Amino acid sequence: MTAIHAIRPIFAQRETVVALAFGLVHGLAFSQALSSLQLEPLQTALSIFGFNVGIEVMQITIMTAAFPLLLLSKRENYHTLRLTAASLAVVISSVWIIERLAGV
């Protein structure tokens, strides 16, 4: 959904609300998955901590790779770069959705 929004804004001026809702839904799903494992409180805390550290490391890694491209691209090339990256994200996420629906 975010990649589609990057191509053509769906939720113009409501990005904060969408991000909050997205985080809430995923947080609830993650908490449900953890609670079904019936872990001890310390194990649960360590799982949440590890998950959050992993997410942050991945975000930093992606930004470290993407930021130089953004700095090197000229202002007129930014739109093309954004559309290309967003389109690639749509294709990859579509493949993942199809794989999950097909049970692959």
C-alpha positions in Angstrom: 0.0 0.0 0.0 2.9 2.4 0.8 4.5 1.7 -2.5 1.3 2.4 -4.4 0.9 5.6 -2.3 4.4 6.6 -3.4 3.4 6.3 -7.0 0.0 8.0 -6.7 -1.0 9.4 -3.3 -4.0 7.6 -1.9 -4.0 9.1 1.6 -2.8 12.6 0.8 -2.2 14.6 4.0 -3.1 11.6 6.1 0.2 9.7 6.1 0.6 10.0 9.9 -2.8 8.4 10.6 -2.1 5.6 8.1 1.3 4.9 9.7 -0.3 4.8 13.1 -3.0 2.4 12.0 -0.5 0.2 10.1 1.8 0.0 13.2 -1.2 -0.7 15.5 -2.5 -3.6 13.3 1.0 -5.1 12.9 1.8 -4.7 16.6 -1.5 -6.4 17.6 -0.7 -9.3 15.2 2.8 -9.6 16.6 1.5 -9.6 20.2 -1.1 -12.2 19.3 1.6 -14.4 17.8 3.9 -14.0 20.8 1.1 -14.8 23.3 0.2 -18.0 21.4 3.8 -19.2 22.1 3.1 -19.0 25.8 6.6 -17.7 26.6 7.9 -16.7 30.0 7.8 -12.9 30.6 11.6 -12.5 30.2 11.5 -14.5 26.9 8.6 -12.4 25.7 10.5 -9.2 26.5 13.7 -10.5 24.8 11.6 -11.5 21.7 10.1 -8.0 21.5 13.5 -6.3 22.0 15.1 -8.5 19.4 12.4 -7.9 16.9 12.6 -4.1 17.4 16.4 -4.1 17.2 16.1 -6.1 14.0 13.6 -3.7 12.4 15.8 -0.7 13.3 19.0 -2.3 12.0 17.2 -3.1 8.7 15.8 0.4 8.4 19.3 1.9 9.0 20.8 -0.5 6.4 18.2 0.4 3.8 18.7 4.1 4.4 22.5 3.7 4.3 22.1 2.2 0.9 19.4 4.5 -0.4 20.7 7.9 0.9 23.8 8.1 -1.4 21.5 7.5 -4.4 19.2 10.3 -3.3 22.1 12.6 -2.8 23.7 11.8 -6.1 20.5 12.0 -8.1 19.7 15.4 -9.6 16.4 17.0 -8.6 14.9 16.2 -11.9 15.8 12.5 -11.6 14.2 12.2 -8.1 10.7 11.6 -9.5 12.0 8.8 -11.8 14.0 7.2 -9.0 11.0 7.3 -6.7 8.6 5.8 -9.3 11.1 3.1 -10.1 11.7 2.1 -6.5 8.0 2.2 -5.7 7.1 0.1 -8.8 9.8 -2.4 -7.8 8.3 -2.6 -4.3 4.8 -3.2 -5.8 6.1 -6.1 -7.9 8.0 -7.7 -5.1 5.1 -7.4 -2.6 2.7 -8.7 -5.2 4.8 -11.8 -5.6 4.9 -12.3 -1.8 1.1 -12.0 -1.6 0.6 -14.4 -4.4 3.0 -16.9 -2.8 1.2 -16.7 0.5 -2.2 -17.0 -1.0 -1.0 -20.0 -3.0 0.6 -21.6 0.0 4.0 -21.7 -1.5 
